[in-house]
Amino acid sequence: MSERKVTVVWLMNSMPPYRSSVCLRARRELKLDLVSAVTHDPCEGNRWPRVPQEVLPQVFFAPHQMPGPVSRGELAGDVFKAMKVLRWIWRVRPAAMIVYGYNDFTRMLAVAWCRISGTPVFVAGDSNIHGESRRPLIRALKSAYLSPLLRLTNGAMPHGSLGSAYFRKYGVPRSRIYRLPLEPDYASIAAVSADRIHSIATRLGFAPDRRRIVYSGRLVEVKRVDLLIQAFNRIAVQRPDWDLIVLGSGPLESQLRDAVAADLVARVQFVPAFRDPQDVFAVYRSCDVLVLPSDYEPWAIVINEAAASGLAMVCSDVVGAAADLLRDGVNGRSFRRGSLDGLTAALLDVTEPANLSLYKAASPQVVADWRRDADPVQGIARALRDNGITVG
């Protein structure tokens, strides 16, 4: 008779590919019955590909429900949903729970149930220390709520070092912090074929004798693509063999197009977002430098993807993933958020030919080091073992 698997519930708001891949690995490598429960839309309105059948989640949402502020009329529905989730947890009786997030009624109840039932519970999240409000009242209220909540848990599961600093600020000791970083499908990145790369480059009209900077993400204010375009306008004369690729869609596209200098329109290409991740990875492999100039990024999985694709990187100093996957002066450059001069200097540095080859060559090793030191499956395993649950 086969040994009964340990049941662990992972409560989350949605299941993007970089979360489902961790679920798949944990189920297979740790021999866990890892059951995912989603409180909102698993694929975020079809933003993400279909969830793999093996980790198909238990879903507790109505089609109109998405994360965000709720009206007074919707509050009753959220309370009803929270009670429904709690009844389901009671029936499952997991050996442990991972609760992604901490700022709604469902998650508060889940943590409380675990505390009362003696079930180990861990709060996971993408918060990082640079996302803290500067308003004293907001900080005080958050501390009054979050610190006591975290004391009810068995630990916190941040994505990286900035997330660890965040949870330590709210009282979680270093010994109860277990890394649970987001990770893309690294095997899929490595498997991008030369034919796929050539096909995408041909479709987009990438000239083989040009160098390319790429931005990948939504075209919204917080991403500061405007700052990147201003910096490219500045360096274009000194870097005549370089182009800028803006990969993504969003409400600021028209405004960003207008910001491109008139004599550089042919060198700045706007490319709509691809649905197939393999096409995105092929674009990366056709480029040289990824730039993420955001005013704030809790994590940014694009950094993992770009580094694994062998790109040099330029990121603002508040990007969660960059704190762990961008080594300043090794595989790219960091700059102070919002600084046009800082971004301009960083772009000039990474596009200098000798530096570029060194930075690009270093990125895969940085990723390999990160994966060895901060493997999410090992983070789950350590959290469970520290609380008396044998896995693997």
C-alpha positions as CSV (number, residue, x, y, z in Angstrom):
1,M,0.0,0.0,0.0
2,S,1.4,3.4,-1.0
3,E,2.0,5.9,1.8
4,R,-0.6,8.6,2.1
5,K,0.6,12.0,0.9
6,V,0.7,15.0,3.1
7,T,-2.0,17.5,2.2
8,V,-1.0,21.2,2.0
9,V,-3.5,23.9,0.9
10,W,-2.1,27.0,-0.9
11,L,-4.7,29.8,-0.8
12,M,-4.1,32.4,-3.5
13,N,-6.0,35.0,-5.5
14,S,-5.0,33.7,-8.9
15,M,-2.8,31.2,-10.5
16,P,-0.4,32.7,-13.1
17,P,2.2,30.4,-14.8
18,Y,4.9,31.3,-12.3
19,R,2.8,30.1,-9.5
20,S,1.5,26.9,-11.1
21,S,5.0,25.9,-12.0
22,V,6.0,26.0,-8.3
23,C,2.8,24.0,-7.4
24,L,3.8,21.3,-10.0
25,R,7.3,21.1,-8.8
26,A,6.3,20.8,-5.1
27,R,3.7,18.1,-5.9
28,R,6.3,16.0,-7.8
29,E,9.5,16.6,-5.9
30,L,8.1,16.6,-2.3
31,K,5.4,14.0,-3.0
32,L,2.8,16.5,-1.6
33,D,-0.9,16.6,-2.2
34,L,-0.6,20.3,-2.7
35,V,-4.1,21.6,-3.2
36,S,-4.5,25.1,-4.6
37,A,-7.5,27.2,-3.8
38,V,-8.2,30.4,-5.7
39,T,-10.3,33.2,-4.3
40,H,-10.5,35.3,-7.5
41,D,-10.0,34.6,-11.1
42,P,-7.5,31.8,-11.7
43,C,-6.4,33.2,-15.1
44,E,-7.1,36.9,-14.3
45,G,-9.7,37.4,-17.1
46,N,-7.7,35.2,-19.6
47,R,-4.5,37.2,-19.0
48,W,-2.7,34.0,-18.1
49,P,-2.7,30.7,-20.1
50,R,-5.0,27.9,-18.9
51,V,-4.0,26.3,-15.6
52,P,-2.4,22.8,-15.9
53,Q,-4.9,20.0,-15.2
54,E,-2.5,18.6,-12.5
55,V,-2.8,21.7,-10.4
56,L,-6.3,22.7,-11.3
57,P,-7.5,24.7,-8.3
58,Q,-10.6,24.7,-6.2
59,V,-12.1,28.1,-7.2
60,F,-14.2,30.4,-5.0
61,F,-15.2,33.3,-7.2
62,A,-17.9,34.7,-9.4
63,P,-16.9,35.7,-12.9
64,H,-17.1,39.5,-12.1
65,Q,-14.9,39.3,-9.0
66,M,-11.3,40.5,-9.3
67,P,-8.8,41.7,-6.6
68,G,-9.3,45.3,-5.6
69,P,-11.6,47.6,-3.6
70,V,-15.1,46.4,-3.1
71,S,-18.4,48.3,-2.7
72,R,-20.6,48.0,0.3
73,G,-22.9,45.8,-1.7
74,E,-20.1,43.4,-2.6
75,L,-18.8,43.2,1.0
76,A,-21.5,40.8,2.0
77,G,-20.6,38.6,-0.9
78,D,-17.0,38.6,0.2
79,V,-18.0,37.5,3.7
80,F,-20.1,34.7,2.2
81,K,-17.2,33.6,0.1
82,A,-14.9,33.7,3.1
83,M,-17.2,31.4,5.0
84,K,-17.5,29.1,2.0
85,V,-13.7,28.9,1.9
86,L,-13.5,28.2,5.6
87,R,-16.0,25.3,5.3
88,W,-14.0,23.8,2.5
89,I,-10.8,24.1,4.6
90,W,-12.6,22.4,7.5
91,R,-13.5,19.4,5.2
92,V,-10.0,19.1,3.7
93,R,-8.2,19.4,7.1
94,P,-4.8,20.1,5.6
95,A,-1.5,19.3,7.5
96,A,-0.4,22.9,6.7
97,M,-1.5,26.0,4.8
98,I,0.2,28.6,2.7
99,V,-1.9,31.8,2.6
100,Y,-0.9,34.2,-0.2
101,G,-1.7,37.7,0.9
102,Y,-3.1,39.0,4.2
103,N,-5.5,41.9,3.5
104,D,-8.9,40.5,3.1
105,F,-11.5,38.7,5.3
106,T,-10.9,35.3,3.7
107,R,-7.2,35.3,4.6
108,M,-7.8,36.6,8.1
109,L,-10.3,33.7,8.8
110,A,-7.9,31.2,7.2
111,V,-5.1,32.2,9.5
112,A,-7.4,32.3,12.5
113,W,-8.7,28.8,11.7
114,C,-5.1,27.4,11.5
115,R,-4.2,29.0,14.8
116,I,-7.3,27.5,16.6
117,S,-6.9,24.1,15.0
118,G,-3.1,23.9,15.5
119,T,-2.4,23.8,11.8
120,P,0.9,25.3,10.7
121,V,0.2,28.3,8.5
122,F,2.6,30.5,6.5
123,V,1.8,33.9,4.9
124,A,3.3,34.4,1.5
125,G,3.4,37.6,-0.5
126,D,5.2,39.8,-3.0
127,S,5.4,42.8,-0.7
128,N,8.9,44.4,-0.5
129,I,10.3,47.0,1.8
130,H,10.3,49.7,-0.8
131,G,6.5,49.6,-1.2
132,E,5.8,51.0,2.2
133,S,3.6,54.1,2.4
134,R,5.3,57.3,3.5
135,R,2.2,58.5,5.3
136,P,2.6,58.0,9.1
137,L,-1.0,57.2,9.8
138,I,-1.1,54.5,7.1
139,R,2.1,52.9,8.4
140,A,0.7,52.9,12.0
141,L,-2.6,51.3,11.0
142,K,-0.8,48.7,8.9
143,S,1.6,47.8,11.7
144,A,-1.4,47.6,14.2
145,Y,-3.0,45.0,11.9
146,L,-0.2,43.1,10.3
147,S,2.2,42.5,13.2
148,P,-0.4,40.8,15.3
149,L,-1.6,38.7,12.3
150,L,1.9,37.5,11.6
151,R,2.4,36.5,15.2
152,L,-0.4,34.0,14.6
153,T,1.5,32.3,11.9
154,N,4.4,29.9,11.8
155,G,6.4,32.0,9.4
156,A,6.4,34.2,6.3
157,M,7.2,33.3,2.7
158,P,8.6,36.3,0.8
159,H,9.9,36.2,-2.8
160,G,13.4,37.6,-2.1
161,S,15.6,39.8,0.1
162,L,13.5,42.9,-0.1
163,G,10.5,40.8,0.9
164,S,12.4,39.3,3.8
165,A,13.2,42.8,5.0
166,Y,9.5,43.7,4.8
167,F,8.4,40.8,6.9
168,R,11.2,41.3,9.4
169,K,10.0,44.9,9.9
170,Y,6.6,43.5,11.0
171,G,8.2,41.2,13.6
172,V,8.9,37.9,11.8
173,P,12.2,36.6,13.0
174,R,14.8,35.6,10.4
175,S,14.5,31.9,11.5
176,R,10.8,31.8,10.4
177,I,11.3,33.3,7.0
178,Y,11.2,30.8,4.1
179,R,11.9,32.0,0.6
180,L,9.1,31.3,-1.9
181,P,10.3,33.2,-5.0
182,L,8.4,33.3,-8.2
183,E,10.0,31.4,-11.0
184,P,9.2,31.1,-14.7
185,D,9.4,27.9,-16.6
186,Y,13.2,27.9,-17.0
187,A,13.1,24.8,-19.1
188,S,10.8,26.5,-21.6
189,I,13.2,29.5,-21.8
190,A,16.1,27.2,-22.5
191,A,14.1,25.3,-25.1
192,V,13.4,28.3,-27.4
193,S,14.7,27.1,-30.8
194,A,16.9,29.0,-33.2
195,D,14.0,28.7,-35.7
196,R,11.6,30.3,-33.3
197,I,14.0,33.2,-32.7
198,H,14.6,33.7,-36.4
199,S,10.9,33.6,-37.1
200,I,10.1,36.2,-34.5
201,A,13.0,38.4,-35.6
202,T,11.8,38.2,-39.2
203,R,8.2,38.9,-38.3
204,L,9.1,42.0,-36.3
205,G,11.7,43.2,-38.9
206,F,14.7,43.0,-36.6
207,A,17.8,43.7,-38.6
208,P,20.6,41.3,-37.8
209,D,23.3,44.0,-37.6
210,R,21.4,46.1,-34.9
211,R,21.6,45.9,-31.1
212,R,18.4,46.2,-29.1
213,I,17.2,47.4,-25.7
214,V,13.9,45.9,-24.7
215,Y,11.2,46.8,-22.2
216,S,8.6,44.2,-21.5
217,G,5.4,44.9,-19.6
218,R,2.3,46.9,-19.3
219,L,2.3,50.5,-20.6
220,V,1.2,52.2,-17.4
221,E,2.5,55.1,-15.3
222,V,4.2,53.1,-12.6
223,K,6.4,51.3,-15.1
224,R,8.0,54.6,-16.2
225,V,8.5,53.7,-19.8
226,D,8.4,57.5,-20.4
227,L,11.7,57.7,-18.5
228,L,13.2,55.0,-20.7
229,I,12.2,56.8,-23.9
230,Q,13.6,60.1,-22.6
231,A,16.9,58.3,-21.7
232,F,17.0,56.7,-25.2
233,N,16.4,60.0,-26.8
234,R,19.5,61.2,-24.9
235,I,21.9,58.4,-25.8
236,A,20.8,57.7,-29.4
237,V,23.4,59.8,-31.0
238,Q,26.2,58.1,-29.0
239,R,24.8,54.7,-29.7
240,P,23.8,54.8,-33.5
241,D,23.6,51.0,-33.8
242,W,21.1,50.6,-31.1
243,D,17.2,50.4,-31.2
244,L,14.6,50.3,-28.5
245,I,11.8,47.7,-28.4
246,V,8.7,48.4,-26.3
247,L,7.0,45.1,-25.8
248,G,3.5,45.4,-24.3
249,S,0.2,47.2,-24.4
250,G,-1.5,49.7,-22.2
251,P,-3.3,53.0,-21.9
252,L,-0.2,55.1,-22.3
253,E,0.9,53.8,-25.7
254,S,-0.2,56.8,-27.7
255,Q,1.5,59.2,-25.2
256,L,4.7,57.2,-25.2
257,R,4.8,57.1,-29.0
258,D,4.5,60.9,-29.0
259,A,7.5,61.1,-26.6
260,V,9.9,59.6,-29.1
261,A,12.1,62.2,-30.8
262,A,11.0,62.8,-34.4
263,D,14.4,61.6,-35.8
264,L,14.3,58.4,-33.8
265,V,10.8,57.1,-34.7
266,A,12.4,54.4,-37.0
267,R,14.6,53.2,-34.1
268,V,11.8,52.8,-31.5
269,Q,9.4,49.9,-32.2
270,F,6.2,49.3,-30.3
271,V,5.3,45.6,-30.3
272,P,1.9,44.3,-28.9
273,A,2.1,41.8,-26.0
274,F,2.4,38.1,-27.1
275,R,0.1,35.5,-25.7
276,D,2.6,32.7,-26.1
277,P,5.5,32.9,-23.6
278,Q,7.8,31.2,-26.1
279,D,7.3,34.2,-28.5
280,V,8.2,36.6,-25.7
281,F,11.4,34.5,-24.9
282,A,12.3,34.6,-28.6
283,V,12.1,38.4,-28.5
284,Y,14.4,38.4,-25.5
285,R,16.9,36.2,-27.3
286,S,16.8,38.7,-30.2
287,C,17.7,41.6,-27.9
288,D,20.7,42.5,-25.7
289,V,19.5,44.6,-22.7
290,L,16.3,44.5,-20.7
291,V,15.3,47.7,-19.0
292,L,12.8,48.0,-16.2
293,P,12.7,51.6,-14.9
294,S,9.6,51.2,-12.6
295,D,8.8,53.5,-9.7
296,Y,7.9,50.3,-7.8
297,E,7.8,46.5,-8.5
298,P,7.0,44.0,-5.8
299,W,8.9,41.4,-7.7
300,A,8.8,41.4,-11.6
301,I,9.1,37.9,-13.1
302,V,10.4,39.5,-16.3
303,I,13.8,39.9,-14.5
304,N,14.1,36.1,-14.0
305,E,13.1,35.6,-17.7
306,A,15.5,38.1,-19.1
307,A,18.5,37.0,-17.0
308,A,17.8,33.3,-17.9
309,S,17.7,34.5,-21.6
310,G,21.2,35.9,-21.3
311,L,20.4,39.6,-21.3
312,A,22.2,42.4,-19.6
313,M,19.8,44.4,-17.4
314,V,19.1,47.9,-16.2
315,C,16.6,48.3,-13.3
316,S,15.5,50.9,-10.8
317,D,16.6,50.2,-7.3
318,V,13.0,49.4,-6.1
319,V,12.4,46.3,-8.3
320,G,12.1,43.3,-6.0
321,A,13.7,40.7,-8.3
322,A,16.5,43.1,-9.2
323,A,17.7,43.1,-5.6
324,D,18.6,39.4,-6.0
325,L,19.1,38.9,-9.8
326,L,20.8,42.1,-10.8
327,R,24.4,42.4,-9.5
328,D,25.4,46.0,-10.2
329,G,28.5,46.0,-12.4
330,V,28.3,42.3,-13.0
331,N,25.3,41.5,-15.2
332,G,23.9,45.1,-15.5
333,R,23.4,48.3,-13.7
334,S,21.0,49.7,-11.1
335,F,19.9,53.3,-10.8
336,R,17.9,55.4,-8.4
337,R,14.2,55.3,-9.2
338,G,12.9,58.3,-11.1
339,S,16.4,59.5,-12.0
340,L,16.7,60.3,-15.7
341,D,20.5,61.1,-15.3
342,G,20.9,57.7,-13.5
343,L,19.1,55.8,-16.2
344,T,21.0,57.5,-18.9
345,A,24.3,56.7,-17.3
346,A,23.3,53.1,-16.8
347,L,22.3,52.7,-20.4
348,L,25.5,54.2,-21.7
349,D,27.4,51.8,-19.4
350,V,25.7,48.6,-20.5
351,T,25.7,49.5,-24.2
352,E,29.5,50.0,-24.2
353,P,30.6,47.0,-26.2
354,A,33.2,45.5,-23.8
355,N,30.8,45.9,-20.8
356,L,27.8,44.4,-22.8
357,S,29.5,41.1,-23.5
358,L,30.6,40.7,-19.9
359,Y,27.2,41.6,-18.5
360,K,25.3,39.3,-20.9
361,A,27.7,36.4,-20.2
362,A,27.2,36.8,-16.4
363,S,23.4,36.8,-16.3
364,P,22.9,33.0,-16.6
365,Q,25.3,32.3,-13.8
366,V,23.5,34.9,-11.6
367,V,20.3,33.0,-12.2
368,A,21.9,29.6,-11.5
369,D,23.3,31.0,-8.2
370,W,19.9,32.4,-7.3
371,R,18.1,29.1,-8.1
372,R,20.5,27.2,-5.9
373,D,20.2,29.5,-2.9
374,A,16.5,30.4,-3.1
375,D,14.7,27.4,-4.5
376,P,10.9,27.8,-3.8
377,V,10.3,24.1,-3.4
378,Q,13.1,23.8,-0.9
379,G,11.6,26.8,0.9
380,I,8.3,25.0,1.3
381,A,10.1,21.8,2.4
382,R,12.1,23.6,5.1
383,A,9.0,25.4,6.4
384,L,7.1,22.1,6.7
385,R,10.1,20.2,8.2
386,D,10.7,23.0,10.8
387,N,7.1,22.4,11.9
388,G,7.3,18.6,12.2
389,I,5.9,17.6,8.8
390,T,8.0,15.1,6.8
391,V,8.1,15.6,3.1
392,G,10.1,14.4,0.1
